[in-house]
Amino acid sequence: MSKVIEISDSQFENEVIKENQTVLSYFWASWCGPCRLVSPSINWVAENYHDRLKVVKLEVDASPDSVALCKVEGVPAFRIFKQGKIVASYEGAIGKDKLKEFVDTSI
């Protein structure tokens, strides 16, 4: 079972902004080819970092408020939150090693 939590705009404040744990927010779209390539790496991060990082994913078309709040301009997109603030951002396809490095330098 995946440790990635699927959320939408209505859950964003409670699941991300008010969360005490560091959160990786993954923005994706069903029509996005690179998103399908990144998904296994997102699942890997959720499995291997679950003790220190919460991983959520938001479908961009269904979550316009969160997309605007996080200034997402393209997908896939990644935002790392600590205490309700964005501390790291990345947009575009990313390999597992680079994603691991992005997470490691941000948590």
N, CA, C and O atoms as CSV, one atom per row, in Angstrom:
chain,resi,resn,atom,element,x,y,z
A,1,MET,N,N,0.839,-1.188,0.000
A,1,MET,CA,C,0.000,0.000,0.000
A,1,MET,C,C,0.883,1.251,0.000
A,1,MET,O,O,1.851,1.344,0.755
A,2,SER,N,N,0.536,2.193,-0.847
A,2,SER,CA,C,1.334,3.415,-0.973
A,2,SER,C,C,1.165,4.305,0.255
A,2,SER,O,O,0.081,4.396,0.831
A,3,LYS,N,N,2.242,4.948,0.636
A,3,LYS,CA,C,2.210,5.899,1.741
A,3,LYS,C,C,1.978,7.323,1.233
A,3,LYS,O,O,1.999,8.274,2.015
A,4,VAL,N,N,1.758,7.469,-0.075
A,4,VAL,CA,C,1.447,8.772,-0.656
A,4,VAL,C,C,-0.035,9.054,-0.401
A,4,VAL,O,O,-0.895,8.225,-0.697
A,5,ILE,N,N,-0.319,10.227,0.147
A,5,ILE,CA,C,-1.690,10.601,0.484
A,5,ILE,C,C,-2.228,11.513,-0.622
A,5,ILE,O,O,-1.662,12.574,-0.885
A,6,GLU,N,N,-3.316,11.100,-1.265
A,6,GLU,CA,C,-3.935,11.933,-2.299
A,6,GLU,C,C,-4.871,12.924,-1.629
A,6,GLU,O,O,-5.765,12.542,-0.875
A,7,ILE,N,N,-4.654,14.203,-1.916
A,7,ILE,CA,C,-5.492,15.251,-1.331
A,7,ILE,C,C,-5.953,16.216,-2.421
A,7,ILE,O,O,-5.517,16.138,-3.570
A,8,SER,N,N,-6.851,17.135,-2.029
A,8,SER,CA,C,-7.311,18.189,-2.933
A,8,SER,C,C,-7.321,19.510,-2.153
A,8,SER,O,O,-6.892,19.564,-1.000
A,9,ASP,N,N,-7.808,20.556,-2.789
A,9,ASP,CA,C,-7.805,21.880,-2.167
A,9,ASP,C,C,-8.405,21.884,-0.762
A,9,ASP,O,O,-7.865,22.522,0.142
A,10,SER,N,N,-9.514,21.176,-0.578
A,10,SER,CA,C,-10.214,21.225,0.706
A,10,SER,C,C,-9.392,20.640,1.853
A,10,SER,O,O,-9.645,20.961,3.014
A,11,GLN,N,N,-8.420,19.795,1.548
A,11,GLN,CA,C,-7.590,19.162,2.575
A,11,GLN,C,C,-6.218,19.810,2.716
A,11,GLN,O,O,-5.486,19.499,3.657
A,12,PHE,N,N,-5.856,20.705,1.798
A,12,PHE,CA,C,-4.498,21.233,1.738
A,12,PHE,C,C,-4.067,21.925,3.035
A,12,PHE,O,O,-2.957,21.703,3.519
A,13,GLU,N,N,-4.931,22.747,3.586
A,13,GLU,CA,C,-4.544,23.474,4.796
A,13,GLU,C,C,-4.225,22.515,5.948
A,13,GLU,O,O,-3.194,22.655,6.605
A,14,ASN,N,N,-5.103,21.548,6.188
A,14,ASN,CA,C,-4.882,20.615,7.301
A,14,ASN,C,C,-3.743,19.637,7.035
A,14,ASN,O,O,-2.956,19.343,7.935
A,15,GLU,N,N,-3.647,19.134,5.811
A,15,GLU,CA,C,-2.659,18.098,5.495
A,15,GLU,C,C,-1.255,18.654,5.239
A,15,GLU,O,O,-0.266,17.936,5.386
A,16,VAL,N,N,-1.168,19.926,4.859
A,16,VAL,CA,C,0.136,20.512,4.495
A,16,VAL,C,C,0.483,21.722,5.366
A,16,VAL,O,O,1.489,21.701,6.076
A,17,ILE,N,N,-0.324,22.758,5.322
A,17,ILE,CA,C,-0.009,24.015,6.000
A,17,ILE,C,C,0.059,23.846,7.519
A,17,ILE,O,O,0.984,24.347,8.158
A,18,LYS,N,N,-0.904,23.150,8.091
A,18,LYS,CA,C,-0.951,22.994,9.550
A,18,LYS,C,C,-0.186,21.778,10.061
A,18,LYS,O,O,-0.141,21.539,11.268
A,19,GLU,N,N,0.408,21.019,9.170
A,19,GLU,CA,C,1.137,19.796,9.536
A,19,GLU,C,C,2.441,20.147,10.255
A,19,GLU,O,O,3.181,21.025,9.811
A,20,ASN,N,N,2.718,19.464,11.356
A,20,ASN,CA,C,3.972,19.674,12.093
A,20,ASN,C,C,5.152,19.005,11.406
A,20,ASN,O,O,6.280,19.490,11.495
A,21,GLN,N,N,4.903,17.904,10.729
A,21,GLN,CA,C,5.952,17.166,10.030
A,21,GLN,C,C,6.269,17.863,8.696
A,21,GLN,O,O,5.405,18.530,8.128
A,22,THR,N,N,7.479,17.714,8.208
A,22,THR,CA,C,7.852,18.221,6.890
A,22,THR,C,C,7.007,17.500,5.842
A,22,THR,O,O,6.774,16.296,5.950
A,23,VAL,N,N,6.547,18.237,4.826
A,23,VAL,CA,C,5.656,17.678,3.811
A,23,VAL,C,C,6.222,17.911,2.412
A,23,VAL,O,O,6.621,19.024,2.071
A,24,LEU,N,N,6.253,16.852,1.611
A,24,LEU,CA,C,6.546,16.959,0.183
A,24,LEU,C,C,5.206,16.943,-0.537
A,24,LEU,O,O,4.475,15.955,-0.474
A,25,SER,N,N,4.884,18.039,-1.222
A,25,SER,CA,C,3.663,18.125,-2.018
A,25,SER,C,C,4.050,17.908,-3.475
A,25,SER,O,O,4.880,18.627,-4.031
A,26,TYR,N,N,3.433,16.911,-4.070
A,26,TYR,CA,C,3.701,16.535,-5.458
A,26,TYR,C,C,2.483,16.906,-6.292
A,26,TYR,O,O,1.393,16.377,-6.075
A,27,PHE,N,N,2.666,17.813,-7.242
A,27,PHE,CA,C,1.596,18.255,-8.125
A,27,PHE,C,C,1.727,17.519,-9.454
A,27,PHE,O,O,2.801,17.493,-10.056
A,28,TRP,N,N,0.631,16.925,-9.904
A,28,TRP,CA,C,0.674,16.080,-11.093
A,28,TRP,C,C,-0.623,16.254,-11.893
A,28,TRP,O,O,-1.559,16.919,-11.450
A,29,ALA,N,N,-0.653,15.648,-13.066
A,29,ALA,CA,C,-1.862,15.632,-13.900
A,29,ALA,C,C,-1.935,14.303,-14.638
A,29,ALA,O,O,-0.911,13.737,-15.018
A,30,SER,N,N,-3.150,13.812,-14.838
A,30,SER,CA,C,-3.336,12.522,-15.515
A,30,SER,C,C,-2.867,12.579,-16.966
A,30,SER,O,O,-2.466,11.558,-17.525
A,31,TRP,N,N,-2.913,13.754,-17.577
A,31,TRP,CA,C,-2.515,13.914,-18.972
A,31,TRP,C,C,-1.007,14.170,-19.130
A,31,TRP,O,O,-0.528,14.359,-20.248
A,32,CYS,N,N,-0.267,14.178,-18.029
A,32,CYS,CA,C,1.162,14.527,-18.027
A,32,CYS,C,C,2.030,13.273,-18.119
A,32,CYS,O,O,2.112,12.496,-17.167
A,33,GLY,N,N,2.674,13.080,-19.265
A,33,GLY,CA,C,3.561,11.932,-19.445
A,33,GLY,C,C,4.705,11.884,-18.439
A,33,GLY,O,O,4.929,10.838,-17.831
A,34,PRO,N,N,5.442,12.987,-18.241
A,34,PRO,CA,C,6.531,12.971,-17.260
A,34,PRO,C,C,6.054,12.633,-15.838
A,34,PRO,O,O,6.805,12.058,-15.051
A,35,CYS,N,N,4.810,12.991,-15.517
A,35,CYS,CA,C,4.276,12.662,-14.186
A,35,CYS,C,C,4.227,11.142,-13.986
A,35,CYS,O,O,4.519,10.641,-12.900
A,36,ARG,N,N,3.861,10.427,-15.035
A,36,ARG,CA,C,3.816,8.954,-14.936
A,36,ARG,C,C,5.212,8.386,-14.714
A,36,ARG,O,O,5.369,7.369,-14.039
A,37,LEU,N,N,6.209,9.025,-15.267
A,37,LEU,CA,C,7.587,8.566,-15.078
A,37,LEU,C,C,8.086,8.849,-13.663
A,37,LEU,O,O,8.887,8.086,-13.123
A,38,VAL,N,N,7.619,9.933,-13.065
A,38,VAL,CA,C,8.067,10.356,-11.737
A,38,VAL,C,C,7.355,9.584,-10.616
A,38,VAL,O,O,7.920,9.409,-9.536
A,39,SER,N,N,6.140,9.130,-10.859
A,39,SER,CA,C,5.326,8.505,-9.807
A,39,SER,C,C,6.028,7.385,-9.033
A,39,SER,O,O,5.910,7.354,-7.808
A,40,PRO,N,N,6.750,6.465,-9.682
A,40,PRO,CA,C,7.436,5.432,-8.893
A,40,PRO,C,C,8.469,6.024,-7.915
A,40,PRO,O,O,8.658,5.493,-6.820
A,41,SER,N,N,9.120,7.096,-8.301
A,41,SER,CA,C,10.094,7.733,-7.410
A,41,SER,C,C,9.398,8.398,-6.231
A,41,SER,O,O,9.919,8.388,-5.116
A,42,ILE,N,N,8.233,8.973,-6.469
A,42,ILE,CA,C,7.449,9.576,-5.383
A,42,ILE,C,C,7.054,8.490,-4.389
A,42,ILE,O,O,7.156,8.682,-3.177
A,43,ASN,N,N,6.604,7.355,-4.902
A,43,ASN,CA,C,6.246,6.237,-4.023
A,43,ASN,C,C,7.456,5.760,-3.232
A,43,ASN,O,O,7.336,5.425,-2.053
A,44,TRP,N,N,8.619,5.726,-3.872
A,44,TRP,CA,C,9.850,5.310,-3.198
A,44,TRP,C,C,10.195,6.262,-2.052
A,44,TRP,O,O,10.558,5.820,-0.961
A,45,VAL,N,N,10.081,7.567,-2.299
A,45,VAL,CA,C,10.349,8.555,-1.244
A,45,VAL,C,C,9.372,8.358,-0.089
A,45,VAL,O,O,9.773,8.364,1.075
A,46,ALA,N,N,8.097,8.184,-0.408
A,46,ALA,CA,C,7.084,8.006,0.643
A,46,ALA,C,C,7.385,6.767,1.488
A,46,ALA,O,O,7.226,6.794,2.709
A,47,GLU,N,N,7.816,5.690,0.848
A,47,GLU,CA,C,8.147,4.453,1.569
A,47,GLU,C,C,9.386,4.616,2.445
A,47,GLU,O,O,9.408,4.160,3.588
A,48,ASN,N,N,10.400,5.257,1.913
A,48,ASN,CA,C,11.697,5.303,2.578
A,48,ASN,C,C,11.903,6.484,3.529
A,48,ASN,O,O,12.830,6.473,4.340
A,49,TYR,N,N,11.048,7.494,3.434
A,49,TYR,CA,C,11.189,8.676,4.285
A,49,TYR,C,C,9.977,8.885,5.194
A,49,TYR,O,O,9.862,9.931,5.833
A,50,HIS,N,N,9.079,7.914,5.259
A,50,HIS,CA,C,7.817,8.090,5.976
A,50,HIS,C,C,8.000,8.452,7.444
A,50,HIS,O,O,7.094,9.021,8.053
A,51,ASP,N,N,9.148,8.132,8.021
A,51,ASP,CA,C,9.381,8.452,9.425
A,51,ASP,C,C,9.720,9.930,9.646
A,51,ASP,O,O,9.666,10.407,10.779
A,52,ARG,N,N,10.066,10.657,8.587
A,52,ARG,CA,C,10.446,12.061,8.734
A,52,ARG,C,C,9.871,12.983,7.665
A,52,ARG,O,O,10.166,14.178,7.645
A,53,LEU,N,N,9.051,12.428,6.777
A,53,LEU,CA,C,8.501,13.221,5.684
A,53,LEU,C,C,7.130,12.678,5.300
A,53,LEU,O,O,6.968,11.483,5.054
A,54,LYS,N,N,6.160,13.563,5.253
A,54,LYS,CA,C,4.823,13.202,4.771
A,54,LYS,C,C,4.788,13.536,3.285
A,54,LYS,O,O,5.247,14.604,2.879
A,55,VAL,N,N,4.250,12.637,2.473
A,55,VAL,CA,C,4.176,12.868,1.027
A,55,VAL,C,C,2.707,12.925,0.612
A,55,VAL,O,O,1.941,11.987,0.835
A,56,VAL,N,N,2.335,14.056,0.000
A,56,VAL,CA,C,0.977,14.215,-0.521
A,56,VAL,C,C,1.052,14.502,-2.012
A,56,VAL,O,O,2.036,15.054,-2.504
A,57,LYS,N,N,-0.005,14.120,-2.727
A,57,LYS,CA,C,-0.062,14.437,-4.148
A,57,LYS,C,C,-1.387,15.097,-4.456
A,57,LYS,O,O,-2.433,14.729,-3.922
A,58,LEU,N,N,-1.315,16.082,-5.331
A,58,LEU,CA,C,-2.495,16.844,-5.733
A,58,LEU,C,C,-2.596,16.853,-7.245
A,58,LEU,O,O,-1.627,17.159,-7.940
A,59,GLU,N,N,-3.762,16.519,-7.746
A,59,GLU,CA,C,-4.020,16.586,-9.175
A,59,GLU,C,C,-4.306,18.051,-9.490
A,59,GLU,O,O,-5.233,18.631,-8.924
A,60,VAL,N,N,-3.533,18.655,-10.376
A,60,VAL,CA,C,-3.588,20.107,-10.578
A,60,VAL,C,C,-4.943,20.616,-11.071
A,60,VAL,O,O,-5.398,21.672,-10.634
A,61,ASP,N,N,-5.583,19.887,-11.964
A,61,ASP,CA,C,-6.856,20.365,-12.509
A,61,ASP,C,C,-7.947,20.399,-11.438
A,61,ASP,O,O,-8.866,21.214,-11.516
A,62,ALA,N,N,-7.850,19.525,-10.446
A,62,ALA,CA,C,-8.854,19.462,-9.374
A,62,ALA,C,C,-8.475,20.324,-8.166
A,62,ALA,O,O,-9.250,20.429,-7.217
A,63,SER,N,N,-7.303,20.931,-8.195
A,63,SER,CA,C,-6.808,21.691,-7.027
A,63,SER,C,C,-6.269,23.068,-7.418
A,63,SER,O,O,-5.112,23.376,-7.129
A,64,PRO,N,N,-7.084,23.901,-8.069
A,64,PRO,CA,C,-6.580,25.192,-8.554
A,64,PRO,C,C,-6.131,26.139,-7.442
A,64,PRO,O,O,-5.207,26.926,-7.647
A,65,ASP,N,N,-6.759,26.080,-6.280
A,65,ASP,CA,C,-6.371,26.983,-5.196
A,65,ASP,C,C,-4.973,26.655,-4.681
A,65,ASP,O,O,-4.166,27.556,-4.450
A,66,SER,N,N,-4.686,25.371,-4.501
A,66,SER,CA,C,-3.361,24.944,-4.029
A,66,SER,C,C,-2.297,25.238,-5.085
A,66,SER,O,O,-1.179,25.633,-4.755
A,67,VAL,N,N,-2.651,25.043,-6.350
A,67,VAL,CA,C,-1.735,25.349,-7.452
A,67,VAL,C,C,-1.364,26.827,-7.420
A,67,VAL,O,O,-0.194,27.182,-7.564
A,68,ALA,N,N,-2.360,27.687,-7.231
A,68,ALA,CA,C,-2.105,29.133,-7.179
A,68,ALA,C,C,-1.283,29.503,-5.948
A,68,ALA,O,O,-0.335,30.282,-6.045
A,69,LEU,N,N,-1.642,28.951,-4.793
A,69,LEU,CA,C,-0.931,29.237,-3.553
A,69,LEU,C,C,0.548,28.864,-3.663
A,69,LEU,O,O,1.415,29.590,-3.175
A,70,CYS,N,N,0.828,27.740,-4.300
A,70,CYS,CA,C,2.204,27.240,-4.424
A,70,CYS,C,C,2.902,27.724,-5.688
A,70,CYS,O,O,4.045,27.353,-5.957
A,71,LYS,N,N,2.202,28.564,-6.469
A,71,LYS,CA,C,2.770,29.127,-7.690
A,71,LYS,C,C,3.307,28.040,-8.641
A,71,LYS,O,O,4.395,28.165,-9.202
A,72,VAL,N,N,2.517,26.980,-8.802
A,72,VAL,CA,C,2.883,25.894,-9.704
A,72,VAL,C,C,2.636,26.363,-11.134
A,72,VAL,O,O,1.530,26.779,-11.479
A,73,GLU,N,N,3.676,26.293,-11.962
A,73,GLU,CA,C,3.572,26.741,-13.347
A,73,GLU,C,C,3.605,25.595,-14.343
A,73,GLU,O,O,3.231,25.773,-15.503
A,74,GLY,N,N,4.046,24.423,-13.909
A,74,GLY,CA,C,4.091,23.260,-14.785
A,74,GLY,C,C,4.120,22.006,-13.945
A,74,GLY,O,O,4.391,22.055,-12.745
A,75,VAL,N,N,3.842,20.885,-14.574
A,75,VAL,CA,C,3.867,19.606,-13.859
A,75,VAL,C,C,4.826,18.654,-14.555
A,75,VAL,O,O,5.028,18.746,-15.766
A,76,PRO,N,N,5.411,17.748,-13.802
A,76,PRO,CA,C,5.293,17.596,-12.362
A,76,PRO,C,C,5.977,18.739,-11.606
A,76,PRO,O,O,6.925,19.354,-12.092
A,77,ALA,N,N,5.462,18.999,-10.404
A,77,ALA,CA,C,6.031,20.038,-9.554
A,77,ALA,C,C,6.108,19.522,-8.121
A,77,ALA,O,O,5.286,18.715,-7.687
A,78,PHE,N,N,7.104,20.001,-7.409
A,78,PHE,CA,C,7.364,19.539,-6.047
A,78,PHE,C,C,7.567,20.743,-5.146
A,78,PHE,O,O,8.287,21.675,-5.503
A,79,ARG,N,N,6.933,20.729,-3.977
A,79,ARG,CA,C,7.135,21.762,-2.974
A,79,ARG,C,C,7.357,21.070,-1.643
A,79,ARG,O,O,6.607,20.166,-1.272
A,80,ILE,N,N,8.376,21.489,-0.933
A,80,ILE,CA,C,8.613,20.958,0.411
A,80,ILE,C,C,8.236,22.048,1.408
A,80,ILE,O,O,8.708,23.183,1.328
A,81,PHE,N,N,7.376,21.674,2.345
A,81,PHE,CA,C,6.881,22.589,3.379
A,81,PHE,C,C,7.435,22.207,4.736
A,81,PHE,O,O,7.503,21.030,5.093
A,82,LYS,N,N,7.828,23.222,5.484
A,82,LYS,CA,C,8.178,23.071,6.900
A,82,LYS,C,C,7.415,24.137,7.647
A,82,LYS,O,O,7.515,25.322,7.331
A,83,GLN,N,N,6.657,23.718,8.636
A,83,GLN,CA,C,5.873,24.632,9.469
A,83,GLN,C,C,5.042,25.587,8.615
A,83,GLN,O,O,4.974,26.783,8.899
A,84,GLY,N,N,4.413,25.056,7.576
A,84,GLY,CA,C,3.504,25.826,6.750
A,84,GLY,C,C,4.134,26.701,5.689
A,84,GLY,O,O,3.419,27.406,4.978
A,85,LYS,N,N,5.441,26.678,5.561
A,85,LYS,CA,C,6.145,27.524,4.595
A,85,LYS,C,C,6.891,26.659,3.566
A,85,LYS,O,O,7.437,25.607,3.898
A,86,ILE,N,N,6.898,27.124,2.327
A,86,ILE,CA,C,7.656,26.434,1.286
A,86,ILE,C,C,9.140,26.688,1.526
A,86,ILE,O,O,9.575,27.837,1.598
A,87,VAL,N,N,9.920,25.603,1.651
A,87,VAL,CA,C,11.361,25.738,1.855
A,87,VAL,C,C,12.166,25.272,0.640
A,87,VAL,O,O,13.361,25.549,0.535
A,88,ALA,N,N,11.498,24.560,-0.281
A,88,ALA,CA,C,12.178,24.101,-1.491
A,88,ALA,C,C,11.143,23.872,-2.589
A,88,ALA,O,O,10.020,23.446,-2.321
A,89,SER,N,N,11.538,24.162,-3.836
A,89,SER,CA,C,10.656,23.994,-4.992
A,89,SER,C,C,11.436,23.378,-6.137
A,89,SER,O,O,12.633,23.610,-6.302
A,90,TYR,N,N,10.721,22.584,-6.923
A,90,TYR,CA,C,11.306,22.033,-8.144
A,90,TYR,C,C,10.162,21.787,-9.112
A,90,TYR,O,O,9.095,21.319,-8.713
A,91,GLU,N,N,10.380,22.100,-10.379
A,91,GLU,CA,C,9.390,21.801,-11.407
A,91,GLU,C,C,10.063,21.066,-12.548
A,91,GLU,O,O,11.181,21.391,-12.948
A,92,GLY,N,N,9.361,20.069,-13.064
A,92,GLY,CA,C,9.855,19.283,-14.181
A,92,GLY,C,C,10.139,17.856,-13.767
A,92,GLY,O,O,10.195,17.529,-12.582
A,93,ALA,N,N,10.318,17.016,-14.770
A,93,ALA,CA,C,10.626,15.616,-14.509
A,93,ALA,C,C,11.954,15.517,-13.768
A,93,ALA,O,O,12.883,16.285,-14.020
A,94,ILE,N,N,12.024,14.569,-12.861
A,94,ILE,CA,C,13.211,14.415,-12.030
A,94,ILE,C,C,13.421,12.926,-11.784
A,94,ILE,O,O,12.473,12.196,-11.491
A,95,GLY,N,N,14.648,12.489,-11.905
A,95,GLY,CA,C,14.964,11.086,-11.651
A,95,GLY,C,C,15.013,10.791,-10.161
A,95,GLY,O,O,15.044,11.702,-9.334
A,96,LYS,N,N,15.017,9.522,-9.838
A,96,LYS,CA,C,15.003,9.110,-8.433
A,96,LYS,C,C,16.195,9.659,-7.662
A,96,LYS,O,O,16.027,10.131,-6.537
A,97,ASP,N,N,17.397,9.610,-8.234
A,97,ASP,CA,C,18.586,10.107,-7.531
A,97,ASP,C,C,18.491,11.603,-7.261
A,97,ASP,O,O,18.821,12.058,-6.166
A,98,LYS,N,N,18.043,12.369,-8.251
A,98,LYS,CA,C,17.905,13.820,-8.078
A,98,LYS,C,C,16.786,14.146,-7.093
A,98,LYS,O,O,16.902,15.089,-6.309
A,99,LEU,N,N,15.708,13.372,-7.130
A,99,LEU,CA,C,14.614,13.578,-6.181
A,99,LEU,C,C,15.102,13.294,-4.758
A,99,LEU,O,O,14.784,14.039,-3.831
A,100,LYS,N,N,15.857,12.240,-4.591
A,100,LYS,CA,C,16.422,11.906,-3.282
A,100,LYS,C,C,17.306,13.053,-2.797
A,100,LYS,O,O,17.221,13.453,-1.636
A,101,GLU,N,N,18.149,13.582,-3.674
A,101,GLU,CA,C,19.025,14.706,-3.324
A,101,GLU,C,C,18.204,15.946,-2.953
A,101,GLU,O,O,18.527,16.631,-1.982
A,102,PHE,N,N,17.148,16.239,-3.718
A,102,PHE,CA,C,16.253,17.362,-3.443
A,102,PHE,C,C,15.635,17.222,-2.045
A,102,PHE,O,O,15.592,18.182,-1.275
A,103,VAL,N,N,15.163,16.025,-1.735
A,103,VAL,CA,C,14.544,15.770,-0.426
A,103,VAL,C,C,15.598,15.846,0.689
A,103,VAL,O,O,15.383,16.493,1.714
A,104,ASP,N,N,16.732,15.179,0.475
A,104,ASP,CA,C,17.781,15.137,1.508
A,104,ASP,C,C,18.275,16.527,1.889
A,104,ASP,O,O,18.567,16.771,3.060
A,105,THR,N,N,18.376,17.437,0.934
A,105,THR,CA,C,18.892,18.770,1.235
A,105,THR,C,C,17.818,19.677,1.820
A,105,THR,O,O,18.111,20.803,2.224
A,106,SER,N,N,16.579,19.199,1.869
A,106,SER,CA,C,15.461,20.040,2.308
A,106,SER,C,C,14.828,19.625,3.631
A,106,SER,O,O,14.085,20.399,4.235
A,107,ILE,N,N,15.121,18.399,4.082
A,107,ILE,CA,C,14.461,17.957,5.332
A,107,ILE,C,C,15.418,17.998,6.513
A,107,ILE,O,O,15.033,17.662,7.633
